[in-house]
């Protein structure tokens, strides 16, 4: 995991790296769906998919933003890969992190009726002192 090495280089010895990642469950259950969001200052169509073989999910965002009396359409494409817990811990250890801890997202975020366990994980790792 390239990002672990780069963060380790940027941190002082003993510094902390805190981040969250989606789980495979997120890509399998949430990405291959479509959603419509309507707010006073934008409309958004969100749809995506998941390629199980490549462990890669994607989301396509189609924004409709006010531009005077008209609407401007903006498109974004996001691709994500998921990592197993063991892959994440190994990458962090190879990058020089120790004291690696993790939590399910529902243990970290404020309670919500929509929150369900198993969709994301939060990690905290400390850069070695030497």
VENLIN-V886189 format. One record per residue. N is the residue number from 1. OMEGA is omega in radians with two decimals (none if undefined). D_CENTER is the distance of its C-alpha to the mean C-alpha in whole Angstrom. Layout:
n=N omega=OMEGA d_center=D_CENTER
n=N omega=OMEGA d_center=D_CENTER
//
This chain:
n=1 omega=-3.09 d_center=14
n=2 omega=-3.09 d_center=16
n=3 omega=3.13 d_center=13
n=4 omega=3.12 d_center=15
n=5 omega=-3.11 d_center=18
n=6 omega=3.10 d_center=18
n=7 omega=3.12 d_center=16
n=8 omega=3.11 d_center=19
n=9 omega=-3.08 d_center=22
n=10 omega=-3.09 d_center=21
n=11 omega=2.97 d_center=21
n=12 omega=3.05 d_center=25
n=13 omega=-3.12 d_center=26
n=14 omega=3.14 d_center=25
n=15 omega=-3.08 d_center=22
n=16 omega=3.07 d_center=18
n=17 omega=-3.11 d_center=15
n=18 omega=-3.09 d_center=12
n=19 omega=3.08 d_center=9
n=20 omega=-3.14 d_center=6
n=21 omega=3.02 d_center=4
n=22 omega=3.09 d_center=5
n=23 omega=3.07 d_center=9
n=24 omega=3.13 d_center=11
n=25 omega=3.10 d_center=12
n=26 omega=-3.11 d_center=10
n=27 omega=-3.11 d_center=10
n=28 omega=-3.01 d_center=14
n=29 omega=-3.04 d_center=15
n=30 omega=-3.08 d_center=13
n=31 omega=-3.11 d_center=12
n=32 omega=3.11 d_center=16
n=33 omega=3.13 d_center=17
n=34 omega=3.14 d_center=18
n=35 omega=3.10 d_center=18
n=36 omega=3.10 d_center=20
n=37 omega=-3.13 d_center=20
n=38 omega=3.12 d_center=23
n=39 omega=-3.13 d_center=24
n=40 omega=-3.07 d_center=27
n=41 omega=3.04 d_center=25
n=42 omega=2.92 d_center=23
n=43 omega=3.14 d_center=22
n=44 omega=2.96 d_center=19
n=45 omega=-3.09 d_center=19
n=46 omega=3.08 d_center=16
n=47 omega=-3.09 d_center=16
n=48 omega=-3.13 d_center=14
n=49 omega=-3.09 d_center=15
n=50 omega=3.07 d_center=14
n=51 omega=-3.06 d_center=16
n=52 omega=-3.10 d_center=17
n=53 omega=-3.12 d_center=19
n=54 omega=-3.10 d_center=17
n=55 omega=-3.06 d_center=14
n=56 omega=3.04 d_center=12
n=57 omega=3.09 d_center=11
n=58 omega=3.06 d_center=11
n=59 omega=3.03 d_center=12
n=60 omega=3.13 d_center=15
n=61 omega=3.02 d_center=16
n=62 omega=-3.10 d_center=19
n=63 omega=3.00 d_center=20
n=64 omega=-3.02 d_center=24
n=65 omega=3.14 d_center=25
n=66 omega=3.09 d_center=28
n=67 omega=-3.05 d_center=30
n=68 omega=3.12 d_center=34
n=69 omega=-3.12 d_center=35
n=70 omega=3.07 d_center=33
n=71 omega=3.10 d_center=29
n=72 omega=3.14 d_center=27
n=73 omega=3.14 d_center=25
n=74 omega=-3.14 d_center=22
n=75 omega=3.05 d_center=19
n=76 omega=3.09 d_center=16
n=77 omega=-3.12 d_center=14
n=78 omega=3.06 d_center=11
n=79 omega=-3.11 d_center=10
n=80 omega=2.96 d_center=8
n=81 omega=3.09 d_center=9
n=82 omega=-3.10 d_center=9
n=83 omega=3.03 d_center=11
n=84 omega=3.09 d_center=13
n=85 omega=-3.13 d_center=14
n=86 omega=3.10 d_center=17
n=87 omega=-3.14 d_center=16
n=88 omega=-3.13 d_center=13
n=89 omega=3.11 d_center=16
n=90 omega=3.14 d_center=19
n=91 omega=3.12 d_center=17
n=92 omega=3.14 d_center=17
n=93 omega=3.12 d_center=20
n=94 omega=-3.13 d_center=21
n=95 omega=3.10 d_center=20
n=96 omega=3.10 d_center=22
n=97 omega=3.07 d_center=20
n=98 omega=-3.12 d_center=22
n=99 omega=-3.09 d_center=22
n=100 omega=3.13 d_center=18
n=101 omega=3.11 d_center=17
n=102 omega=3.12 d_center=14
n=103 omega=2.98 d_center=14
n=104 omega=-3.10 d_center=13
n=105 omega=-3.12 d_center=11
n=106 omega=3.10 d_center=15
n=107 omega=-3.02 d_center=16
n=108 omega=-3.08 d_center=15
n=109 omega=3.03 d_center=14
n=110 omega=-3.13 d_center=17
n=111 omega=3.13 d_center=19
n=112 omega=3.11 d_center=18
n=113 omega=-3.14 d_center=20
n=114 omega=-3.07 d_center=17
n=115 omega=3.05 d_center=15
n=116 omega=-3.13 d_center=16
n=117 omega=3.01 d_center=15
n=118 omega=-3.09 d_center=13
n=119 omega=3.08 d_center=10
n=120 omega=3.13 d_center=8
n=121 omega=3.07 d_center=9
n=122 omega=-3.11 d_center=10
n=123 omega=3.02 d_center=12
n=124 omega=3.14 d_center=15
n=125 omega=-3.12 d_center=17
n=126 omega=3.11 d_center=20
n=127 omega=3.13 d_center=22
n=128 omega=-3.13 d_center=25
n=129 omega=-3.08 d_center=28
n=130 omega=none d_center=30
//
